Amino acid sequence: MNHQTRLQALSAFLKAQRAKVLPQSVGLPEGTRRRTPGLRREEVAQLAGVSPTWYTWLEQGRDIRVSVSVLDCIATALQLTVDERKYLYALAMETSPGTGISKEEQPQISPSLAKILQELKFCPTIISDRRCQIVGWNKAAAHVFLDFDQIPPEERNMIRLLFTRKEIQRLAVNWEHFASGFLAIFRAYYGQYVEDEWYEGFLEEMGGVHSDFNRLWEDSKVSSAPEVLLEFRHAKAGKMLFQLTSLQVHGNTDLRCSIYTPAPDSPTESKLKQLMEREQPPG
C-alpha cells in the first residue's frame, strides 16, 4: 500500500466509522436536520478534544502529523473495538511489521500442526496465511467445502474462492454473512501490513470479478478473530451448523487456523461422519 493509498484507506475508514455512531449513544441530541447517519465531523472533534479543522484534514486523508494519544481520543469517540483501533493506528501512523512475503517466508505446515489437522477428524479445519492463502486443510474441510487438491495452489485463496466458486456460495445459507466474516479478517491484515502492495492489487482484481465485492468490502468490519455460528446447506448432507473459531498460530509466517466445530445439540457431526464414510477421501 503506497502512501497516498494508505491515506485514502484511512479517510474511508474514519467516514464509515463516524456514520455508525448514533448521536444519542454519546450523549448528543439526535436532531431532525441530520442529512447523513451518525456523527458530524465537528461532533467527533468535540468528543476527541481536537480542533474541527484538524479532524477534517485527518478524515480527508491529508498528510498531517498524528500521535498515539490523539488517535486514542478519536478511537474512543468513534467507539472502536480493539481490532479497529489497531487498524486505525496502522493506517494513521504507517506502522507495519513487514512488507511482502519472500520465498524464504513461504508458509510451511509443521509436523505438529499437521498432526493437529489430522486429529480434528470431524471439525473441518483450514490453515491460511496473512493473505488468506490456504496452505493446509484436513479431510473434513475437503468434504464440506471443496477438494482443495483439485485447485491450483495460486488460486487457493479463501477470499477468491468465496467470490468465484458457486459451490461455496451455495453452501452458506447466509453467504454475505459468511463472506463478511472473512473480509473482516482480511481487513485486519490489510491494516497490519500497510507496506505490502499485494493487497491493493488483490482488492482491485476482486472488485472486477464479482459485482458485490466492493460493496461488501466497504461495509466490512475489522476483526482478527470473529466467532460466528454458520448454517450450511450441504448438497449431500443437508443442513449443517458450525461454530467458527479462528486461532493464531504464533511464528514468523502469521498463520491462522480456522476451525469449524459442529454445533452442540445438532446432528451436524453425525451427518459429517456419514458423509466421510460414504465417500472416498479426496485425492
Secondary structure, DSSP 8 states (H G I E B T S, - for coil): --HHHHHHHHHHHHHHHHHHS-GGGGT----S--SSSS--HHHHHHHHTS-HHHHHHHHTT------HHHHHHHHHHTT--HHHHHHHHHHHHT--S--S--GGG-----HHHHHHHHH-TTS-EEEE-TT-BEEEE-HHHHHHT--GGGS-GGG-BHHHHHHH-HHHHHHBTTHHHHHHHHHHHHHHHHHHTTT-THHHHHHHHHHHH-TTHHHHHHH----SS--EEEEEEETTTEEEEEEEEEEEE-STT-EEEEEEEE-TTSTHHHHHHHHHHHS----
